[in-house]
Amino acid sequence: MHAVLLRPGGISLTELPTPEAPPGGLTVALRACGICGTDLEKIRGNYSATGRIGHEPAGVVRSVADGLGAFRPGDRVFVHHHVPCLSCAVCRAGAPTFCPDFQRTNIDPGGFSEVFSVSSTHVARGAVLPLPPEVSDEEATFIEPMGCCLEALATVGPVSGRRVLLLGLGPIGQIYLRLLRAFGASWVGAADISAYRRDRAGGADGADDLLDPRDPERMERTVLERTAGVGPDLVVVATGAPAAITEATRVVRRGGTVNLFGLPERGRPFETDPQELYLRGVRLVPTYATTEVGTNRALELLAAKRVRVADLVTHRFPLEEAERAFAQAALPQGTLKVVMTSGA
């Protein structure tokens, strides 16, 4: 059984032959796979990259190719769906997630499958991570999204002692928030139009200030008060709303950084005065996806319980209820992470 993307919009379940391990590769029986915001954007038609869905899968090795000794049937693993070539000019320049081959690699037929195959390329480049007993199947579905956050933090620089404003508190925004706290940000303001998601971003390890972007004057006033009148060192846009990008460029301090982290709405420009960006020295830094450096680091943090994520899972659905799962994941009120499970 496999959940496939329909065009235009929506998903459907289909029966496919059980795949065999490709040469040098393996197959994995799914245990759990999270629904990512980009999966939702693909259904909405807002994502021009690959139409394949399901890229946060944890499962059990079902079969391995002859001669592949690194894994055995029964091993618990997480599989990263994209891998860079590591040899092109883009990879050598230090931007492997923008490698031309990156999006062309994938698990087959996708993570929302009872059984999926993993290529020899994925195995050779370290995309298959053995899971320790300290990390549950559900926690393992956070390896890829946390890796994306770690990729972003590695790009924008250390956050210890810095003041950060986070715009967007969906599942991945909540992960980013917890990493900011774990890595020593001195102040974190967090904003979302959903009262539920703002509430979930509070608590002892949460944001210092919870802000409603529907009241921009009050939000900006609070941000300036908390940052001694200069603005945040870093503003993270963990949403695709163009208005959030505009807000980020307005409130970030002189010489500060705006991390374009969430998938922007395709074809929707944001309003800003480029001369203002120039004269204020504002850096716009887009970050995308992660590599095996990020996924391994995420697994280390999860295994050490340095960053906790299990409480972010609000809903669970079996694979055969994929349509209900995606409908739930699209509801910002009362929903954070939706995980689909299979007992294949």
C-alpha positions, -999 to +999 in steps of 0.1 A: +000+000+000+013+034-009+000+070-006+005+088-039+001+125-048-027+133-072-027+163-096-044+186-090-043+183-052-051+154-029-037+120-023-049+085-029-039+050-018-028+025-043-015-011-043+020-016-057+041-047-060+064-051-030+098-039-041+130-060-041+163-048-028+181-030-057+218-039-064+238-025-035+207-013-018+180-025+005+143-024+013+127-010+044+093-019+060+078+013+073+071+019+110+064+056+110+067+087+087+059+123+096+039+146+073+060+175+064+049+210+055+064+205+020+042+174+016+012+197+022+026+223-002+029+196-029-007+188-025-016+225-028+005+228-059+029+253-043+060+232-047+078+229-080+103+202-069+097+165-069+061+153-066+070+123-044+057+126-009+070+111+024+106+119+034+107+114+072+106+075+073+117+052+101+114+015+097+130-019+098+153-034+071+133-060+052+158-072+026+193-064+016+212-069-017+237-098-020+271-087-006+257-057+014+271-065+049+265-032+066+228-039+073+207-070+082+170-077+080+154-065+113+177-035+118+158-004+128+168+025+105+160+060+094+165+068+057+172+102+043+155+106+009+179+130-009+217+127-012+242+151-030+268+139-054+296+154-033+318+160-064+302+187-085+312+224-083+282+232-060+291+205-035+327+215-036+317+251-029+300+239+003+264+240-007+255+203-012+218+207-006+217+228-038+235+201-058+218+194-091+216+157-083+202+163-048+165+163-057+169+137-084+177+111-057+149+096-036+135+066-019+111+045-041+081+050-042+082+073-012+081+073+026+043+067+028+047+031+017+044-002+036+078-011+020+101+011+000+135+006-016+167+024-010+193+027-037+230+018-035+238+055-038+219+063-006+236+034+012+271+044+000+266+081+009+254+074+045+217+081+041+207+050+061+211+056+098+209+028+123+186+037+152+197+032+188+171+019+213+170+053+229+153+068+199+117+056+192+102+053+157+082+084+162+112+104+174+132+092+144+107+109+121+121+142+134+157+134+122+152+150+088+133+181+098+157+187+127+186+182+103+171+210+081+172+233+112+208+223+119+217+230+083+202+265+087+220+272+120+253+260+105+248+285+076+237+316+096+263+311+123+264+305+160+233+316+180+248+315+215+242+348+231+223+362+202+187+376+201+165+357+177+129+363+164+112+332+150+083+338+126+062+306+122+055+280+148+044+249+129+061+216+136+095+226+122+093+261+137+089+244+171+119+222+164+140+253+154+128+270+187+141+241+208+174+241+190+178+279+196+172+272+233+196+242+234+223+262+217+221+292+240+202+320+223+200+349+248+164+359+238+139+342+216+107+358+204+082+335+187+053+346+165+024+328+148-012+336+140-023+304+156-030+309+194-026+271+198+008+271+183+019+301+203+008+284+235+028+252+225+059+274+221+058+286+257+069+270+289+102+267+307+122+258+276+101+278+252+102+314+238+107+344+261+079+363+243+050+349+224+038+373+197+008+377+174+018+389+139-018+401+134-008+430+157+024+441+140+028+474+160+026+456+193+049+429+181+075+453+168+073+473+200+079+442+221+108+431+199+125+465+202+120+466+240+136+431+243+165+439+221+176+473+236+160+492+207+183+477+179+163+447+167+171+409+167+205+397+154+187+369+135+151+366+123+140+332+111+111+330+086+097+295+092+066+302+071+060+307+034+039+338+039+053+368+020+042+392+047+065+374+072+095+380+050+086+417+048+082+418+085+116+401+090+135+425+069+119+454+087+126+444+123+161+427+120+189+449+133+214+467+112+239+442+099+216+414+110+205+382+092+172+370+079+170+332+074+145+323+047+137+289+061+101+281+053+091+273+017+080+306+001+047+308-017+055+303-054+050+334-076+042+356-046+067+385-043+074+401-009+076+439-004+108+455+007+129+484-003+162+470-016+180+503-008+170+499+028+184+464+029+216+477+013+220+507+036+212+486+067+234+457+057+207+431+061+217+396+049+190+374+033+201+338+037+180+310+023+186+275+036+171+243+022+171+207+033+199+188+050+227+164+044+240+134+063+260+158+085+227+172+097+209+140+100+236+124+121+239+154+143+201+153+148+202+117+157+229+124+183+208+152+199+178+129+200+196+100+215+212+122+242+178+137+250+193+171+246+164+182+224+130+165+231+104+162+204+080+134+213+055+158+227+052+176+193+033+146+179-004+154+183-020+129+159-013+094+146-030+077+117-024+043+101-013+044+065-047+033+052-062+065+067-038+088+047-064+111+035-076+118+071-040+122+082-033+149+055-066+167+063-056+169+100-021+180+092-035+210+073-053+223+104-031+247+124-054+249+153-050+219+176-024+202+154+014+201+153+030+169+140+010+142+123+026+108+120+015+080+098+023+044+109+024+010+093+029-024+107+043-039+074 
